[in-house]
Amino acid sequence: MLHTGVKTKKTLGDNLFDTFNIIFWIIVLIIVIYPLWFILIASVSDPDAVMSGKVILWPKDFSLIGYEAVFGHKELLRSYMNSIYYTVVGTALSVAVTMMAAYALSRKFAGRKFVNFLFVFTMFFSGGLIPQFIMNRRLGLYDTRLLMIVINCVSVWNLMVARTYITMNIPNELYEAAIIDGASHFKYFIHAVLPLSGTIIAVLSVYYGVARWNDYFTALVYIRDRSKLPLQTILREAVATLTASTATDAFFSAYEGDVKGMTEAIRKALVAKYCAIVISTVPAVVLYILMQNYFVKGVMLGSLKG
């Protein structure tokens, strides 16, 4: 685009539009941000203040009673380590397999359209949970750490984005020059495609990393050994135990005559859910912040052409 250096004078309509636009997006930002902010300040406020509606913009009567209840769960640290292991190893495997498949689909070969169709078909139709469960059980993956890493290894949507990125941003002339110099597909992929694909690799890492970190359903279905459970499943159990037990006969029997202990247990249960959300969300938020620049650029480049 030719830059003439001439400044365009804004009209009254332009200024009104800009003002309305800014106000509108500030309102949208508040609507999106406030629930997250409320969860954060409620998790460090006194449970009585939260229940009485006194916590609105800032923490009220600072208290870590909810965090004490959640971190007091004996399996929390071990499940945290499990989640980190499943996320790091699983994401590395998913990115590697996705990039290799994307490179293969970006090359011209007989039947490429049909292979693409087979991948896209799985985005809309699947065998369902029961066939998948039977298959994984017969493969010997039931109740193993390996299953938590290999299951849902490739997202077809991410694969299509990566294939588009490679097709659009790595010129075919580079591939032809490499082939003339005697490079194989593997050498070309390692020494040319991967170094030029840093942006899309960062985007895939965010997508896969967040999905694996938040995944608790897979463990509910396939994992029975409690030493292998991820953080999300343990947090779900901890919150459910703290909240549900306060309404049972066993709870009232356990605290019979101990009004102070019963009150304290109920207060912990009130804010424990907020603390669990904060604990499970912080790693994903940090990952998004660190990868923000790569994330925006990679998504735009990978989605310009389907």
N, C-alpha and C positions, 0 to 999 in steps of 0.2 A: 504494500500500500504506500502511495506517495505521500510523504509528510510535508505539507505546505507551510506549517508554522503559524497558520491563521487561526486565531481563537474565535470560536462561535459564541455569540452573545446569547445567553439564556433568556427566554421569554418568561413572562409571569406564569404561564402554564407549565413550563419546564420546572420552575422553582416549586410550584405547588405540588407537582408530581413527585419531585425529589423528597419534599417534606413528608408527603403522605406515605411514600415508599419507606422512608426511614422509620416513621412511627409504626407502620404496619409490621415491619420486620422486628422492631424492638418488642412489640407485643407478642409476636410469635416466639421470639427468643425467650421471653419471660415464661410463656406457657410451657415451653419445652424444658427450660432449666429449673424452674421452681420445684417441681416434684422431686428432682434429684437433690436439690439443695435442702428440701424439707427432710428427706430421708437422712441426709448427713447430720443436720442439726438435731433431729429427733434422736439419733443414735447416741449422742453425747449429752442429752438433756435428762433431767430428772423425770422418771416415768409419770409421776403425779402431774407435772407441768404439761406433759404431752397429752395425757388423758383429759385434762381440764381445758385444753385448747389454748394454753398460754404460749406455746412454741409456734411462732409465725415466721419471723425473719431471722432471729438469732437464737443460739442455744440458751436454755433457761435452767438455772441451777445445775451447772456442769456435773455430769455423772457418767462413769464408765461401767455402771452395773450391768448393762446389757452385754458389753464386750466380755466382762468377767464370766457371765453365764455361758456365752458361746465358746470362748476359749477354754472354759472349764471342761468342755467335752473331751474325753480322753482320746478320741480317735481323730481329732481335728488336724493335728500336726502331720500325722501319717497320711491322711487323705490329701493334705496340701501338697506333700511331696509327690503323691501319686498323680495329682492333677498336673503338676509341673512336668513330670515325666511324660505323661500321655500327650500333653500339649506340645512340648518341644520335639519329641521324637515323631509323633504323629504328623505335626505340621511339616517337619523336614521331609518326611516320606511323601506326604501329599504334594508338596511343591515340586519335588524331584519327579514324581510320576506324571504330574500334570504338565510340567514343562517338556518332558520327553514326548508325551502324547501330542501336545500342541505343536511341537516341531514336526513330528511325523505327519500330522494332518495339514500342516502348512505347505508341505511338498506336494508336487504333482505326481500322481501315480494312478494306475488303472483301478477303478472302483472307489475312488476317494469320496465321491458324493454319497455312495451307498454306505460307506463306513461312517461318514458324518451323520447320515440319517439314523443309523443304529444308535449312535450316542445321543442324538437329540430325542429319539423315541423314548429313551429311559427317563427323560425329564418329565414326561407326561403320564407314562404308564410304568408301573413296577409290579413285582410279584406279590408284594405285601409283606407284612411282618411275620406271619406264620411260616411261609416258605423260606424266608430268610433265616428265621430261627432254626428250622430243621436243617438247612444247609450248613449253617455255622456249627451246629452240634455235631453233624456227621463229619465235618472237617476237623473236629477235635479242638475247636476254638472256644467252646463254651467255658465260662469261668476262667479265662486266661487273660493275662495282661496283653498278649499279642493281639487279641481281638479288639481291645480298646484302641489299638494303634492302626490296625489295617481296615477296620470297618469304616465305611463311607470315605474311603481313601481319596477318591476323586469326585469333585463336583463338576457336572457337565457344564454348568453355567460358567464356572471359573475356567474350564478347559476351552470353551469357545472364546472367552475374553483373551486368554493367553495366545490362542491360535491367531486371532485377529491382530494382536499386537505384533507377533513375529512376522506375519504376512505384510503388514503395513510399514513397519519400521526397520526391518532388516532387508536391504535390497537384494534381489535375486542375483545381481551381478557379482556380489561378494561370494555367494555360493558357487557360481560358475568359476570364478577365479580360484577358489579353494580346491575345487574338483580338478581343475587343470594342473594345479600344483601337487596333485596326488593325495589330497586329504580325503579321508573317509567321512561318512556321515557322523560317526562318533566324534572324530577329531574336530570336525566343523562345529558340531553342537557344543563341545566343551570349550574350544578356543575362540569361537566367534559368536555363537548365539547367546550363551550364558553371560559373557561380559557385557553384551549390549542389551541385556534384558533385566538390568538391576531394578528398574522402576516396577515392571510387572511382577517380578519376584517379591518385591516389598508388598505390593497389593495382595498377592496371593497369600503371603505370610499372615497379613492382618485378617483376611477372610477366614482362612483355615484355623488360625490361632484362636480367634474369638469363638468360632463355632465349637472347637474341641474343648476350650476352657468352660464354656457354658453347658456342655452336654452332660446331662444327668440321666436321661432316659435310657441310653445304651446300658449303663451300669445297672439300672433297675431291672432290665430284661435279662441280661446275660451274666451278671456277676453275683455270686453267692458268697464267696470268701470275703469277709469284711475287711481284711488287710489289703484288698485290691480296690476298694471303693474310692472314687474321686471325691474332691471337696464338695462339689455341688450336692451330691447325694447325702453326704454326712450332714451338711448344713440343713438340708430339707428335713432330715430326720430330727436334728436337734431342735429346730424351730417347732416342728409338729409335736415333739415330745413336751417341750416347754409350754406350749399353748394348750394342747389337748389335755395334758395331765391335770391342769388346774381346774378342770370341770368334772373330774372323775371321783367316784367314791373312794378309790385308793388314795387319791391326793388328800382328801379331807381326813381320812383315817390316819395317814402318815403324820399330819400336822394337828391331830386332835389335842386340844389344850394349848397348842403353841400358835397363838394368834400372830405373834411377831414373825415367826418363821413362815407362816402361810402368806402373810402380807408381802414379805420380801420375795417369795417365790413368784407371786402374781405380778409384782412390779418388774421382776426380771423378764418374765414372759412377754410383758407389754412392749418392751423395746428390743427384745432379742431379734425380732424379724427385721428391724431396721439395720441392726448391726450385721446380720447375716448378708443383707443386700450389699452393704458397704464393703464387707470383706471379699465378697465374690465379684464385685464390679470393678474395684480399684485396678487390678492388673490389666483388664481389658481397656479401661479408660487411658491408662498410662501408655499402652501399646498404640492406641489410636493417636495420642498426642505426639509420640515419637515418630510415627510414620505418616503424619498428616500431609507433608509436602509430597512424598512419593505417592500417597494414596490418591490424592486429587488428580495429579498428573497422569498416573497409571490408568485410572478408571476412564478418564477422558480419551486417552490415546487408544485404549483397548475397546472402546465402545463406539468409535466413529463409523465403523463399517462392520456389518454382521456377516 
